[in-house]
């Protein structure tokens, strides 16, 4: 697969679902049965095969599907000269005649559209996390509006959200009965089964599409603990995210989540989160429980044909350990780079059942057997799993540092004293940065991220990727330590500071930099 384009975004870029009407009024909450209850579905769809028409099935299920619209407030950059020598001048002018004040951040309003479905009579809704939390970390959610199939609108609140599985649970602000549907058993789904998707593609409102299951437990290559989907050729487009995928008995067997699309539109390859994956997470979110997942602390690579040939292994079996976190659970258990993980907790590692999936479904603190192929020999290792970090923490760990990249100064993103006095932006050393720079992992120092081209540090030849080991002979293992030495030099009324700097593949050298 070339690329999986997740169906989300601001404005018109999310998947949205149909609507819902109340079946029973005046009865106590929870008194009615689900729209897809067996006693009802037996009258709607024949036991075997698909109906001659999907009309009765749609009429029965569509009331439990909702359209979701959100409003967010996004902070935008109001300094057109950010990252240039004119940035501070712009800020002073924006601050008024008195100067010195920073320009106040500006915001803009953004919107997103998506789908969801009601799972209980009191108005609990399941949808995708990216419907309510678009992948723009600056966006702050302000309101959620859900629209039923009869056009009635309600405000909704977030009960819980989980970025790793891309699931969220909402609650409608209303004390009335709502039609609802139940999860089915997606593990019984077979390739070729008929399915129906209901959603709000491109904001058009309740739209129904039908197709078949094209593949089960499809791994898209995007990685992560939940890269394991039902694939369907039922048309799914932007706006369908979070909407239900029904089988012919009206059971929710999947939650529409992503599409493969070179163009952005449907090409007949859509992906839904299996109900067997979603249902337990939804119940925990609904109950306000924290979602905890096991964590191994390794970076893995699937066994493709070339790797399999080089190691004499069968294709699509096992995963190659590229890197082991120094203090992670895998390292403590003795796993090494180059190991091939073939089984986790007695289950085979395959393309459809990855290590990430197997481990994420185990509890932190549990000790599990791991089968490893090491230099042609099978080795059994017991690993006590850690707690999986948040998606933001994992993303930060995965970031690589390119010392050759031309990164301009971005005022306000680093220590202010170091920026102003040295004309440098620095960051703490990490294992990933050390690997990128080709230095030992135990190197103590701070890394230069950007250099003011008009400062003395630039004139002295300092550049991105250089490591500041000490300042005025005092170690600078942290940004705070460098800041302290700069402040000490200023307090002593010195005009320069002596830095000991190490550059990749060269020995450390002393460089005196004038203070601004």
DOLUM-581811 format. One record per residue (C-alpha): residue number from 1; residue in three letters; x, y, z. Coordinates in steps of 0.5 Angstrom, whole numbers, plus 2048, in hexadecimal, padded with zeros to 3 digits. Example, Ala and Ser with C-alpha at 12.3 -4.5 7.8 and 13.67 -1.06 7.14 Angstrom:
2
<rec 1; "Ala"; <819; 7F7; 810>>
<rec 2; "Ser"; <81B; 7FE; 80E>>
This chain:
516
<rec 1; "Unk"; <800; 800; 800>>
<rec 2; "Unk"; <803; 807; 7FE>>
<rec 3; "Unk"; <7FF; 80B; 803>>
<rec 4; "Unk"; <7F9; 80B; 808>>
<rec 5; "Unk"; <7F6; 812; 809>>
<rec 6; "Unk"; <7F2; 812; 80F>>
<rec 7; "Unk"; <7EC; 815; 80E>>
<rec 8; "Unk"; <7EC; 81B; 812>>
<rec 9; "Unk"; <7ED; 823; 812>>
<rec 10; "Unk"; <7EA; 82A; 813>>
<rec 11; "Unk"; <7E4; 82C; 80F>>
<rec 12; "Unk"; <7E2; 827; 80A>>
<rec 13; "Unk"; <7E7; 821; 80C>>
<rec 14; "Unk"; <7E4; 81D; 811>>
<rec 15; "Unk"; <7DF; 817; 811>>
<rec 16; "Unk"; <7D8; 818; 813>>
<rec 17; "Unk"; <7D2; 814; 814>>
<rec 18; "Unk"; <7CA; 814; 813>>
<rec 19; "Unk"; <7C5; 816; 819>>
<rec 20; "Unk"; <7C1; 813; 81E>>
<rec 21; "Unk"; <7B9; 813; 820>>
<rec 22; "Unk"; <7B6; 811; 826>>
<rec 23; "Unk"; <7B2; 80B; 826>>
<rec 24; "Unk"; <7AE; 80B; 82C>>
<rec 25; "Unk"; <7AC; 811; 830>>
<rec 26; "Unk"; <7AA; 812; 837>>
<rec 27; "Unk"; <7AD; 80B; 839>>
<rec 28; "Unk"; <7B3; 80B; 83E>>
<rec 29; "Unk"; <7BA; 80C; 83C>>
<rec 30; "Unk"; <7BC; 805; 83A>>
<rec 31; "Unk"; <7B6; 802; 839>>
<rec 32; "Unk"; <7B6; 801; 831>>
<rec 33; "Unk"; <7BA; 7FC; 82E>>
<rec 34; "Unk"; <7C0; 7FD; 829>>
<rec 35; "Unk"; <7BE; 7FF; 822>>
<rec 36; "Unk"; <7C2; 7F8; 820>>
<rec 37; "Unk"; <7BF; 7F4; 825>>
<rec 38; "Unk"; <7BE; 7ED; 823>>
<rec 39; "Unk"; <7B7; 7ED; 824>>
<rec 40; "Unk"; <7B6; 7F3; 81F>>
<rec 41; "Unk"; <7BC; 7F0; 81A>>
<rec 42; "Unk"; <7B8; 7EA; 819>>
<rec 43; "Unk"; <7B3; 7EE; 815>>
<rec 44; "Unk"; <7B7; 7F2; 811>>
<rec 45; "Unk"; <7BC; 7EE; 80E>>
<rec 46; "Unk"; <7BC; 7E6; 80C>>
<rec 47; "Unk"; <7C0; 7E2; 810>>
<rec 48; "Unk"; <7C5; 7E0; 80A>>
<rec 49; "Unk"; <7C8; 7E5; 805>>
<rec 50; "Unk"; <7C6; 7EC; 804>>
<rec 51; "Unk"; <7BF; 7EF; 803>>
<rec 52; "Unk"; <7BD; 7F1; 7FC>>
<rec 53; "Unk"; <7BD; 7F8; 7FE>>
<rec 54; "Unk"; <7C1; 7FB; 804>>
<rec 55; "Unk"; <7BB; 800; 805>>
<rec 56; "Unk"; <7B8; 7FC; 80B>>
<rec 57; "Unk"; <7BF; 7FB; 80E>>
<rec 58; "Unk"; <7C0; 802; 80D>>
<rec 59; "Unk"; <7BA; 805; 810>>
<rec 60; "Unk"; <7BB; 801; 816>>
<rec 61; "Unk"; <7C2; 803; 818>>
<rec 62; "Unk"; <7C3; 80A; 815>>
<rec 63; "Unk"; <7BF; 80D; 81B>>
<rec 64; "Unk"; <7C5; 80B; 820>>
<rec 65; "Unk"; <7CA; 80E; 81B>>
<rec 66; "Unk"; <7CC; 816; 81C>>
<rec 67; "Unk"; <7D0; 81B; 819>>
<rec 68; "Unk"; <7D5; 81F; 81D>>
<rec 69; "Unk"; <7D7; 826; 81C>>
<rec 70; "Unk"; <7DD; 829; 821>>
<rec 71; "Unk"; <7E0; 830; 822>>
<rec 72; "Unk"; <7E7; 831; 824>>
<rec 73; "Unk"; <7EB; 837; 825>>
<rec 74; "Unk"; <7F2; 837; 822>>
<rec 75; "Unk"; <7F7; 83C; 824>>
<rec 76; "Unk"; <7FB; 83F; 81E>>
<rec 77; "Unk"; <802; 842; 81D>>
<rec 78; "Unk"; <801; 849; 81D>>
<rec 79; "Unk"; <808; 84B; 81C>>
<rec 80; "Unk"; <809; 84B; 814>>
<rec 81; "Unk"; <811; 84C; 816>>
<rec 82; "Unk"; <811; 846; 81A>>
<rec 83; "Unk"; <818; 842; 81A>>
<rec 84; "Unk"; <81B; 849; 817>>
<rec 85; "Unk"; <820; 84E; 81A>>
<rec 86; "Unk"; <819; 853; 819>>
<rec 87; "Unk"; <815; 84E; 81E>>
<rec 88; "Unk"; <817; 852; 824>>
<rec 89; "Unk"; <816; 859; 821>>
<rec 90; "Unk"; <80F; 857; 81E>>
<rec 91; "Unk"; <80D; 855; 826>>
<rec 92; "Unk"; <80F; 85C; 828>>
<rec 93; "Unk"; <80B; 85F; 823>>
<rec 94; "Unk"; <805; 85B; 825>>
<rec 95; "Unk"; <806; 85C; 82C>>
<rec 96; "Unk"; <804; 864; 82B>>
<rec 97; "Unk"; <808; 86A; 82D>>
<rec 98; "Unk"; <80B; 867; 833>>
<rec 99; "Unk"; <80E; 862; 830>>
<rec 100; "Unk"; <811; 85B; 833>>
<rec 101; "Unk"; <80A; 858; 833>>
<rec 102; "Unk"; <809; 852; 82F>>
<rec 103; "Unk"; <804; 852; 82A>>
<rec 104; "Unk"; <7FD; 84E; 82C>>
<rec 105; "Unk"; <7FC; 847; 829>>
<rec 106; "Unk"; <7F7; 847; 824>>
<rec 107; "Unk"; <7F2; 842; 823>>
<rec 108; "Unk"; <7ED; 83F; 81D>>
<rec 109; "Unk"; <7E7; 83B; 81D>>
<rec 110; "Unk"; <7E7; 834; 81A>>
<rec 111; "Unk"; <7E2; 82F; 819>>
<rec 112; "Unk"; <7E2; 827; 818>>
<rec 113; "Unk"; <7DD; 822; 815>>
<rec 114; "Unk"; <7DC; 81B; 817>>
<rec 115; "Unk"; <7D7; 815; 819>>
<rec 116; "Unk"; <7D5; 811; 81F>>
<rec 117; "Unk"; <7D0; 80C; 821>>
<rec 118; "Unk"; <7CC; 80C; 828>>
<rec 119; "Unk"; <7CD; 806; 82C>>
<rec 120; "Unk"; <7C8; 807; 832>>
<rec 121; "Unk"; <7C1; 80A; 833>>
<rec 122; "Unk"; <7C4; 810; 837>>
<rec 123; "Unk"; <7C8; 813; 831>>
<rec 124; "Unk"; <7CF; 810; 832>>
<rec 125; "Unk"; <7D3; 810; 82B>>
<rec 126; "Unk"; <7D9; 80D; 828>>
<rec 127; "Unk"; <7DD; 810; 823>>
<rec 128; "Unk"; <7E5; 811; 821>>
<rec 129; "Unk"; <7E9; 815; 825>>
<rec 130; "Unk"; <7EC; 819; 81F>>
<rec 131; "Unk"; <7E4; 81C; 81E>>
<rec 132; "Unk"; <7E5; 820; 824>>
<rec 133; "Unk"; <7EC; 820; 825>>
<rec 134; "Unk"; <7EF; 822; 81E>>
<rec 135; "Unk"; <7F6; 821; 81D>>
<rec 136; "Unk"; <7F8; 828; 81F>>
<rec 137; "Unk"; <7FB; 828; 826>>
<rec 138; "Unk"; <7F9; 830; 826>>
<rec 139; "Unk"; <7F2; 82F; 825>>
<rec 140; "Unk"; <7EE; 830; 82B>>
<rec 141; "Unk"; <7E7; 82C; 82B>>
<rec 142; "Unk"; <7E1; 831; 82C>>
<rec 143; "Unk"; <7DB; 82E; 82B>>
<rec 144; "Unk"; <7D8; 827; 828>>
<rec 145; "Unk"; <7D1; 827; 824>>
<rec 146; "Unk"; <7CE; 821; 822>>
<rec 147; "Unk"; <7C8; 820; 81D>>
<rec 148; "Unk"; <7C3; 81B; 81D>>
<rec 149; "Unk"; <7C0; 818; 817>>
<rec 150; "Unk"; <7B9; 81C; 818>>
<rec 151; "Unk"; <7BE; 822; 818>>
<rec 152; "Unk"; <7BD; 824; 820>>
<rec 153; "Unk"; <7C4; 826; 822>>
<rec 154; "Unk"; <7C7; 825; 829>>
<rec 155; "Unk"; <7CD; 828; 82D>>
<rec 156; "Unk"; <7D2; 822; 82F>>
<rec 157; "Unk"; <7D8; 821; 834>>
<rec 158; "Unk"; <7DE; 81D; 834>>
<rec 159; "Unk"; <7DE; 817; 839>>
<rec 160; "Unk"; <7E4; 814; 837>>
<rec 161; "Unk"; <7E9; 814; 831>>
<rec 162; "Unk"; <7EF; 80F; 82F>>
<rec 163; "Unk"; <7F4; 812; 82A>>
<rec 164; "Unk"; <7F7; 80B; 829>>
<rec 165; "Unk"; <7F1; 807; 827>>
<rec 166; "Unk"; <7EE; 80D; 824>>
<rec 167; "Unk"; <7E8; 80D; 828>>
<rec 168; "Unk"; <7E3; 812; 82C>>
<rec 169; "Unk"; <7DD; 811; 830>>
<rec 170; "Unk"; <7D8; 817; 830>>
<rec 171; "Unk"; <7D2; 818; 834>>
<rec 172; "Unk"; <7CC; 81C; 831>>
<rec 173; "Unk"; <7C9; 822; 836>>
<rec 174; "Unk"; <7C2; 820; 836>>
<rec 175; "Unk"; <7BD; 81C; 83B>>
<rec 176; "Unk"; <7BA; 818; 836>>
<rec 177; "Unk"; <7B9; 811; 832>>
<rec 178; "Unk"; <7BE; 810; 82C>>
<rec 179; "Unk"; <7BE; 80A; 827>>
<rec 180; "Unk"; <7C4; 806; 828>>
<rec 181; "Unk"; <7C8; 800; 825>>
<rec 182; "Unk"; <7CD; 7FB; 828>>
<rec 183; "Unk"; <7D4; 7F8; 826>>
<rec 184; "Unk"; <7D4; 7F2; 823>>
<rec 185; "Unk"; <7D9; 7EC; 822>>
<rec 186; "Unk"; <7DE; 7EE; 81D>>
<rec 187; "Unk"; <7E3; 7E8; 81E>>
<rec 188; "Unk"; <7DD; 7E4; 81A>>
<rec 189; "Unk"; <7DE; 7E9; 814>>
<rec 190; "Unk"; <7E0; 7E5; 80E>>
<rec 191; "Unk"; <7E3; 7E8; 807>>
<rec 192; "Unk"; <7DD; 7E9; 803>>
<rec 193; "Unk"; <7D8; 7EB; 808>>
<rec 194; "Unk"; <7D3; 7F0; 806>>
<rec 195; "Unk"; <7D4; 7F7; 80A>>
<rec 196; "Unk"; <7D0; 7FD; 80A>>
<rec 197; "Unk"; <7D4; 804; 80C>>
<rec 198; "Unk"; <7CF; 80A; 80F>>
<rec 199; "Unk"; <7D3; 811; 80F>>
<rec 200; "Unk"; <7D3; 818; 80D>>
<rec 201; "Unk"; <7D8; 818; 807>>
<rec 202; "Unk"; <7DA; 81F; 806>>
<rec 203; "Unk"; <7D5; 822; 80A>>
<rec 204; "Unk"; <7CF; 820; 806>>
<rec 205; "Unk"; <7CB; 81D; 80C>>
<rec 206; "Unk"; <7C9; 816; 80D>>
<rec 207; "Unk"; <7CC; 811; 807>>
<rec 208; "Unk"; <7CC; 80A; 806>>
<rec 209; "Unk"; <7D1; 806; 802>>
<rec 210; "Unk"; <7D1; 7FE; 802>>
<rec 211; "Unk"; <7D7; 7F9; 800>>
<rec 212; "Unk"; <7DA; 7F3; 803>>
<rec 213; "Unk"; <7E0; 7F2; 807>>
<rec 214; "Unk"; <7E6; 7F2; 803>>
<rec 215; "Unk"; <7EB; 7EF; 808>>
<rec 216; "Unk"; <7EB; 7EE; 810>>
<rec 217; "Unk"; <7F1; 7F1; 815>>
<rec 218; "Unk"; <7F4; 7F5; 80F>>
<rec 219; "Unk"; <7FB; 7F8; 811>>
<rec 220; "Unk"; <7FB; 7FE; 80D>>
<rec 221; "Unk"; <803; 7FF; 80F>>
<rec 222; "Unk"; <802; 805; 813>>
<rec 223; "Unk"; <804; 802; 819>>
<rec 224; "Unk"; <801; 803; 820>>
<rec 225; "Unk"; <7FE; 7FE; 825>>
<rec 226; "Unk"; <7F7; 7FE; 821>>
<rec 227; "Unk"; <7F9; 7FE; 81A>>
<rec 228; "Unk"; <7F4; 7F8; 819>>
<rec 229; "Unk"; <7EE; 7FA; 815>>
<rec 230; "Unk"; <7E8; 7F7; 811>>
<rec 231; "Unk"; <7E9; 7F9; 80A>>
<rec 232; "Unk"; <7E3; 7FA; 806>>
<rec 233; "Unk"; <7E1; 7FD; 7FF>>
<rec 234; "Unk"; <7DB; 800; 802>>
<rec 235; "Unk"; <7DC; 808; 800>>
<rec 236; "Unk"; <7DF; 80B; 806>>
<rec 237; "Unk"; <7E1; 813; 805>>
<rec 238; "Unk"; <7E3; 819; 809>>
<rec 239; "Unk"; <7DD; 81A; 80E>>
<rec 240; "Unk"; <7DC; 812; 80F>>
<rec 241; "Unk"; <7E1; 812; 815>>
<rec 242; "Unk"; <7DE; 80F; 81B>>
<rec 243; "Unk"; <7D8; 80C; 817>>
<rec 244; "Unk"; <7D6; 805; 818>>
<rec 245; "Unk"; <7D7; 7FF; 813>>
<rec 246; "Unk"; <7D1; 7FA; 814>>
<rec 247; "Unk"; <7D0; 7F3; 812>>
<rec 248; "Unk"; <7CA; 7F0; 80F>>
<rec 249; "Unk"; <7C7; 7EF; 816>>
<rec 250; "Unk"; <7C8; 7F6; 818>>
<rec 251; "Unk"; <7CE; 7F5; 81D>>
<rec 252; "Unk"; <7D3; 7FA; 81D>>
<rec 253; "Unk"; <7D9; 7F6; 81B>>
<rec 254; "Unk"; <7DE; 7FC; 81A>>
<rec 255; "Unk"; <7DF; 804; 81A>>
<rec 256; "Unk"; <7E1; 807; 814>>
<rec 257; "Unk"; <7E8; 80A; 815>>
<rec 258; "Unk"; <7EC; 80B; 80F>>
<rec 259; "Unk"; <7ED; 80A; 807>>
<rec 260; "Unk"; <7F2; 809; 802>>
<rec 261; "Unk"; <7F2; 80E; 7FD>>
<rec 262; "Unk"; <7F7; 811; 7F8>>
<rec 263; "Unk"; <7F2; 817; 7F7>>
<rec 264; "Unk"; <7EE; 818; 7FE>>
<rec 265; "Unk"; <7E8; 815; 7FB>>
<rec 266; "Unk"; <7E5; 80E; 7FC>>
<rec 267; "Unk"; <7E9; 809; 7F7>>
<rec 268; "Unk"; <7E5; 803; 7FB>>
<rec 269; "Unk"; <7EA; 801; 800>>
<rec 270; "Unk"; <7E8; 803; 807>>
<rec 271; "Unk"; <7EA; 801; 80E>>
<rec 272; "Unk"; <7E5; 800; 814>>
<rec 273; "Unk"; <7E8; 7FF; 81B>>
<rec 274; "Unk"; <7E5; 7F8; 81D>>
<rec 275; "Unk"; <7E0; 7F8; 822>>
<rec 276; "Unk"; <7E4; 7F3; 826>>
<rec 277; "Unk"; <7E9; 7F8; 827>>
<rec 278; "Unk"; <7E5; 7FE; 828>>
<rec 279; "Unk"; <7DF; 7FB; 82D>>
<rec 280; "Unk"; <7E4; 7FA; 833>>
<rec 281; "Unk"; <7E7; 801; 832>>
<rec 282; "Unk"; <7E0; 804; 832>>
<rec 283; "Unk"; <7DE; 801; 838>>
<rec 284; "Unk"; <7E4; 803; 83C>>
<rec 285; "Unk"; <7E3; 80B; 839>>
<rec 286; "Unk"; <7DC; 80B; 83B>>
<rec 287; "Unk"; <7DE; 809; 842>>
<rec 288; "Unk"; <7E3; 80E; 842>>
<rec 289; "Unk"; <7E9; 809; 843>>
<rec 290; "Unk"; <7F0; 80A; 841>>
<rec 291; "Unk"; <7F2; 806; 83B>>
<rec 292; "Unk"; <7F8; 802; 83D>>
<rec 293; "Unk"; <7FC; 7FE; 838>>
<rec 294; "Unk"; <803; 7FA; 838>>
<rec 295; "Unk"; <809; 7FD; 835>>
<rec 296; "Unk"; <80F; 7F9; 833>>
<rec 297; "Unk"; <814; 7FF; 831>>
<rec 298; "Unk"; <817; 7FD; 82A>>
<rec 299; "Unk"; <817; 7FF; 823>>
<rec 300; "Unk"; <814; 7FA; 81E>>
<rec 301; "Unk"; <815; 7F8; 817>>
<rec 302; "Unk"; <810; 7F3; 814>>
<rec 303; "Unk"; <813; 7ED; 810>>
<rec 304; "Unk"; <813; 7EF; 809>>
<rec 305; "Unk"; <815; 7EA; 803>>
<rec 306; "Unk"; <81C; 7ED; 803>>
<rec 307; "Unk"; <81D; 7EC; 80B>>
<rec 308; "Unk"; <81A; 7E5; 80B>>
<rec 309; "Unk"; <81F; 7E3; 805>>
<rec 310; "Unk"; <825; 7E6; 809>>
<rec 311; "Unk"; <823; 7E2; 810>>
<rec 312; "Unk"; <820; 7DC; 80D>>
<rec 313; "Unk"; <819; 7DE; 810>>
<rec 314; "Unk"; <812; 7DD; 80D>>
<rec 315; "Unk"; <80F; 7E3; 80A>>
<rec 316; "Unk"; <80A; 7E7; 80E>>
<rec 317; "Unk"; <80C; 7E4; 815>>
<rec 318; "Unk"; <80F; 7E7; 81A>>
<rec 319; "Unk"; <812; 7EE; 81B>>
<rec 320; "Unk"; <819; 7F1; 81B>>
<rec 321; "Unk"; <81C; 7F5; 821>>
<rec 322; "Unk"; <81F; 7FB; 81E>>
<rec 323; "Unk"; <820; 7FE; 825>>
<rec 324; "Unk"; <820; 7FD; 82C>>
<rec 325; "Unk"; <81E; 803; 831>>
<rec 326; "Unk"; <824; 803; 836>>
<rec 327; "Unk"; <820; 803; 83D>>
<rec 328; "Unk"; <819; 800; 83A>>
<rec 329; "Unk"; <816; 7F9; 83C>>
<rec 330; "Unk"; <819; 7F5; 836>>
<rec 331; "Unk"; <820; 7F8; 837>>
<rec 332; "Unk"; <81F; 7F5; 83F>>
<rec 333; "Unk"; <81D; 7EF; 83C>>
<rec 334; "Unk"; <823; 7EE; 838>>
<rec 335; "Unk"; <820; 7EF; 831>>
<rec 336; "Unk"; <825; 7F2; 82C>>
<rec 337; "Unk"; <825; 7F5; 825>>
<rec 338; "Unk"; <825; 7F0; 81F>>
<rec 339; "Unk"; <821; 7EB; 823>>
<rec 340; "Unk"; <81B; 7E9; 81F>>
<rec 341; "Unk"; <814; 7E8; 824>>
<rec 342; "Unk"; <810; 7E2; 822>>
<rec 343; "Unk"; <80B; 7E1; 827>>
<rec 344; "Unk"; <808; 7E6; 82D>>
<rec 345; "Unk"; <805; 7E3; 833>>
<rec 346; "Unk"; <804; 7DC; 82E>>
<rec 347; "Unk"; <801; 7E0; 828>>
<rec 348; "Unk"; <804; 7E0; 822>>
<rec 349; "Unk"; <807; 7E7; 81F>>
<rec 350; "Unk"; <804; 7E8; 818>>
<rec 351; "Unk"; <802; 7ED; 813>>
<rec 352; "Unk"; <7FB; 7ED; 816>>
<rec 353; "Unk"; <7FD; 7EC; 81D>>
<rec 354; "Unk"; <803; 7F1; 81F>>
<rec 355; "Unk"; <807; 7F1; 825>>
<rec 356; "Unk"; <804; 7F8; 826>>
<rec 357; "Unk"; <7FD; 7F5; 826>>
<rec 358; "Unk"; <7FF; 7EF; 82A>>
<rec 359; "Unk"; <803; 7F3; 830>>
<rec 360; "Unk"; <7FE; 7F9; 830>>
<rec 361; "Unk"; <7F8; 7F4; 832>>
<rec 362; "Unk"; <7FC; 7F2; 838>>
<rec 363; "Unk"; <7FC; 7F6; 83F>>
<rec 364; "Unk"; <802; 7F9; 841>>
<rec 365; "Unk"; <806; 7F6; 846>>
<rec 366; "Unk"; <804; 7EF; 843>>
<rec 367; "Unk"; <80A; 7EA; 842>>
<rec 368; "Unk"; <809; 7E7; 83B>>
<rec 369; "Unk"; <80D; 7E2; 837>>
<rec 370; "Unk"; <811; 7E4; 831>>
<rec 371; "Unk"; <814; 7DF; 82C>>
<rec 372; "Unk"; <81A; 7E2; 828>>
<rec 373; "Unk"; <81E; 7E0; 822>>
<rec 374; "Unk"; <825; 7E2; 824>>
<rec 375; "Unk"; <82B; 7E0; 81F>>
<rec 376; "Unk"; <827; 7DA; 81C>>
<rec 377; "Unk"; <825; 7D8; 823>>
<rec 378; "Unk"; <81E; 7D8; 827>>
<rec 379; "Unk"; <81F; 7DB; 82E>>
<rec 380; "Unk"; <819; 7DC; 833>>
<rec 381; "Unk"; <819; 7E2; 837>>
<rec 382; "Unk"; <814; 7E5; 83C>>
<rec 383; "Unk"; <813; 7EC; 83C>>
<rec 384; "Unk"; <80F; 7F0; 841>>
<rec 385; "Unk"; <80B; 7F6; 83D>>
<rec 386; "Unk"; <80B; 7FD; 83F>>
<rec 387; "Unk"; <806; 802; 83E>>
<rec 388; "Unk"; <805; 805; 837>>
<rec 389; "Unk"; <806; 80C; 836>>
<rec 390; "Unk"; <801; 811; 833>>
<rec 391; "Unk"; <801; 812; 82C>>
<rec 392; "Unk"; <804; 819; 82D>>
<rec 393; "Unk"; <80A; 816; 831>>
<rec 394; "Unk"; <80B; 810; 82B>>
<rec 395; "Unk"; <80B; 815; 826>>
<rec 396; "Unk"; <810; 819; 829>>
<rec 397; "Unk"; <815; 813; 82A>>
<rec 398; "Unk"; <814; 811; 823>>
<rec 399; "Unk"; <816; 818; 821>>
<rec 400; "Unk"; <81D; 818; 81D>>
<rec 401; "Unk"; <822; 81E; 81E>>
<rec 402; "Unk"; <825; 820; 817>>
<rec 403; "Unk"; <82B; 824; 818>>
<rec 404; "Unk"; <82C; 826; 811>>
<rec 405; "Unk"; <825; 829; 811>>
<rec 406; "Unk"; <824; 831; 810>>
<rec 407; "Unk"; <820; 833; 816>>
<rec 408; "Unk"; <81F; 83A; 817>>
<rec 409; "Unk"; <81E; 83D; 81E>>
<rec 410; "Unk"; <817; 83D; 821>>
<rec 411; "Unk"; <817; 842; 827>>
<rec 412; "Unk"; <813; 83F; 82D>>
<rec 413; "Unk"; <815; 838; 82C>>
<rec 414; "Unk"; <81B; 837; 830>>
<rec 415; "Unk"; <81E; 83A; 836>>
<rec 416; "Unk"; <81D; 842; 835>>
<rec 417; "Unk"; <824; 844; 839>>
<rec 418; "Unk"; <828; 83F; 834>>
<rec 419; "Unk"; <824; 842; 82E>>
<rec 420; "Unk"; <826; 849; 830>>
<rec 421; "Unk"; <82D; 849; 833>>
<rec 422; "Unk"; <830; 843; 82E>>
<rec 423; "Unk"; <82B; 844; 828>>
<rec 424; "Unk"; <82A; 83C; 829>>
<rec 425; "Unk"; <824; 837; 82A>>
<rec 426; "Unk"; <826; 831; 82D>>
<rec 427; "Unk"; <823; 82B; 82F>>
<rec 428; "Unk"; <824; 825; 834>>
<rec 429; "Unk"; <828; 81F; 832>>
<rec 430; "Unk"; <824; 819; 831>>
<rec 431; "Unk"; <826; 812; 82E>>
<rec 432; "Unk"; <823; 813; 827>>
<rec 433; "Unk"; <827; 819; 826>>
<rec 434; "Unk"; <82D; 816; 829>>
<rec 435; "Unk"; <82C; 811; 823>>
<rec 436; "Unk"; <82A; 816; 81E>>
<rec 437; "Unk"; <831; 81A; 820>>
<rec 438; "Unk"; <835; 813; 820>>
<rec 439; "Unk"; <837; 814; 827>>
<rec 440; "Unk"; <837; 810; 82D>>
<rec 441; "Unk"; <830; 80F; 831>>
<rec 442; "Unk"; <834; 811; 837>>
<rec 443; "Unk"; <836; 818; 834>>
<rec 444; "Unk"; <834; 81E; 839>>
<rec 445; "Unk"; <833; 824; 836>>
<rec 446; "Unk"; <82E; 829; 833>>
<rec 447; "Unk"; <82C; 829; 82B>>
<rec 448; "Unk"; <82C; 82F; 827>>
<rec 449; "Unk"; <826; 82F; 823>>
<rec 450; "Unk"; <826; 836; 820>>
<rec 451; "Unk"; <82B; 83B; 81F>>
<rec 452; "Unk"; <829; 843; 81E>>
<rec 453; "Unk"; <82D; 844; 818>>
<rec 454; "Unk"; <82F; 84B; 81A>>
<rec 455; "Unk"; <832; 849; 821>>
<rec 456; "Unk"; <839; 848; 823>>
<rec 457; "Unk"; <838; 841; 824>>
<rec 458; "Unk"; <836; 840; 81C>>
<rec 459; "Unk"; <83C; 844; 81B>>
<rec 460; "Unk"; <840; 840; 81F>>
<rec 461; "Unk"; <83E; 83A; 81B>>
<rec 462; "Unk"; <839; 837; 820>>
<rec 463; "Unk"; <833; 833; 81C>>
<rec 464; "Unk"; <82D; 82E; 81D>>
<rec 465; "Unk"; <82F; 828; 820>>
<rec 466; "Unk"; <835; 82A; 824>>
<rec 467; "Unk"; <836; 828; 82B>>
<rec 468; "Unk"; <837; 82D; 831>>
<rec 469; "Unk"; <83B; 828; 836>>
<rec 470; "Unk"; <83D; 82E; 83B>>
<rec 471; "Unk"; <83D; 836; 83C>>
<rec 472; "Unk"; <842; 839; 840>>
<rec 473; "Unk"; <845; 832; 841>>
<rec 474; "Unk"; <83E; 830; 845>>
<rec 475; "Unk"; <83B; 82A; 842>>
<rec 476; "Unk"; <834; 82C; 83E>>
<rec 477; "Unk"; <830; 825; 83E>>
<rec 478; "Unk"; <82A; 829; 83E>>
<rec 479; "Unk"; <827; 82F; 83B>>
<rec 480; "Unk"; <826; 832; 842>>
<rec 481; "Unk"; <82E; 831; 844>>
<rec 482; "Unk"; <82F; 835; 83D>>
<rec 483; "Unk"; <82A; 83A; 83F>>
<rec 484; "Unk"; <82E; 83B; 846>>
<rec 485; "Unk"; <834; 83C; 843>>
<rec 486; "Unk"; <832; 841; 83F>>
<rec 487; "Unk"; <82F; 845; 844>>
<rec 488; "Unk"; <835; 844; 849>>
<rec 489; "Unk"; <839; 847; 843>>
<rec 490; "Unk"; <834; 84D; 842>>
<rec 491; "Unk"; <834; 84E; 84A>>
<rec 492; "Unk"; <83C; 84E; 84A>>
<rec 493; "Unk"; <83B; 853; 844>>
<rec 494; "Unk"; <83F; 84F; 83F>>
<rec 495; "Unk"; <83E; 850; 838>>
<rec 496; "Unk"; <83F; 849; 835>>
<rec 497; "Unk"; <83F; 842; 838>>
<rec 498; "Unk"; <843; 83C; 836>>
<rec 499; "Unk"; <840; 836; 833>>
<rec 500; "Unk"; <843; 82F; 832>>
<rec 501; "Unk"; <83F; 82D; 82C>>
<rec 502; "Unk"; <83F; 826; 829>>
<rec 503; "Unk"; <83E; 825; 822>>
<rec 504; "Unk"; <83C; 81E; 81E>>
<rec 505; "Unk"; <843; 81A; 81C>>
<rec 506; "Unk"; <847; 820; 81F>>
<rec 507; "Unk"; <84A; 821; 826>>
<rec 508; "Unk"; <847; 826; 82B>>
<rec 509; "Unk"; <84A; 82D; 82A>>
<rec 510; "Unk"; <849; 833; 82F>>
<rec 511; "Unk"; <846; 839; 82B>>
<rec 512; "Unk"; <845; 840; 82F>>
<rec 513; "Unk"; <83E; 843; 82D>>
<rec 514; "Unk"; <83C; 84B; 82E>>
<rec 515; "Unk"; <836; 84C; 832>>
<rec 516; "Unk"; <831; 850; 82F>>
